[in-house]
Amino acid sequence: AVIAAGTGGGKTTFALNVAQAAAEAGHGVLIISMEMRRHELCDRIVSSVSGVPAEKLLKFECASDEERAQVRQVASEVEKAPIDVVDAFAVTESAVAAQCRKAMRKRPFSLLIVDYIQLMKSDRRTSTRSEEVSACTRAMKLLANELDIAVILISQFNRSRDQDEVPKLSHLKESGSIEQDASTVLLMHENKDGLTEV
C-alpha cells in the first residue's frame, strides 16, 4: 500500500497510527525511516497515543504532573511494543531488503513501513529518477512476497500539484509504477475546511 501527501500533510503520523494499531493487535512492525531519526519517530508515536503535542515532548514542556505521568506511561508501553525503528539515510533497495531479513531473524514482523520511497536509491542503473523510484517500488513488492509481509510505502506529491486541488495518482512524485505496484493508494489532503481527507 502507498500513503501519499504533500509536505507536512500528516502521512507519517497516519502511518505511525497504523503501526501502533498493528502492534496492539499483536503484529510485529518494522519502520525504516530515511527522513527522521529513530527518537523523533518514537516521540511522534508517544505524542499520538498520549495526545500530548510532539512539540511539547521535544522541548520537555509538559504542562502538568498528570500530563508528564501520562507521557511516561505511554513511553513505557511503546518501548515494550513490537515496533522496531531503523533510521537509514541514502540507502539502496538491497540495503533495505538486507535490513528486513536481518530484523525478521531477530524478531519476526508482519508490517514494514518505509518513510519515504522517494529517498530510496536503486542498485540498478537507470536513466531517470522516475525509473529509479519505480525500480525501488518493484523491489519492495518482491520483498513483501518473499517475507510474506504487508508493506506501506510513504510517498510525496510532486510540486506541480496545486495545494487546493484534490490529489490524483498522477500527482505522486516521480510516480512511474508506484500506483501499478501498489494494491492500495491513499491520497491525503486538506480540504477547504482545514480537515484532512483520504
C-alpha positions, 0 to 999 in steps of 0.5 A, a space after each residue: 500500500 502507498 500513503 501519499 501527501 504533500 509536505 507536512 500533510 500528516 502521512 507519517 503520523 497516519 502511518 505511525 497510527 497504523 503501526 501502533 494499531 498493528 502492534 496492539 493487535 499483536 503484529 510485529 512492525 518494522 519502520 525504516 525511516 530515511 527522513 527522521 531519526 529513530 527518537 523523533 519517530 518514537 516521540 511522534 508515536 508517544 505524542 499520538 497515543 498520549 495526545 500530548 503535542 510532539 512539540 511539547 515532548 521535544 522541548 520537555 514542556 509538559 504542562 502538568 504532573 498528570 500530563 508528564 505521568 501520562 507521557 511516561 506511561 505511554 513511553 513505557 508501553 511503546 518501548 515494550 511494543 513490537 515496533 522496531 525503528 531503523 533510521 537509514 539515510 541514502 540507502 539502496 533497495 538491497 540495503 533495505 531488503 538486507 535490513 528486513 531479513 536481518 530484523 525478521 531473524 531477530 524478531 519476526 514482523 508482519 508490517 514494514 513501513 518505509 518513510 519515504 520511497 522517494 529517498 530510496 536509491 536503486 542498485 540498478 542503473 537507470 536513466 531517470 529518477 522516475 525509473 529509479 523510484 519505480 525500480 525501488 517500488 518493484 523491489 519492495 513488492 518482491 520483498 513483501 512476497 518473499 517475507 510474506 509481509 504487508 508493506 506501506 510505502 510513504 510517498 510525496 506529491 510532486 510540486 506541480 500539484 496545486 495545494 487546493 486541488 484534490 490529489 490524483 495518482 498522477 500527482 505522486 512524485 516521480 510516480 512511474 509504477 508506484 500506483 501499478 505496484 501498489 494494491 492500495 493508494 491513499 491520497 491525503 489532503 486538506 480540504 477547504 475546511 482545514 480537515 484532512 481527507 483520504 
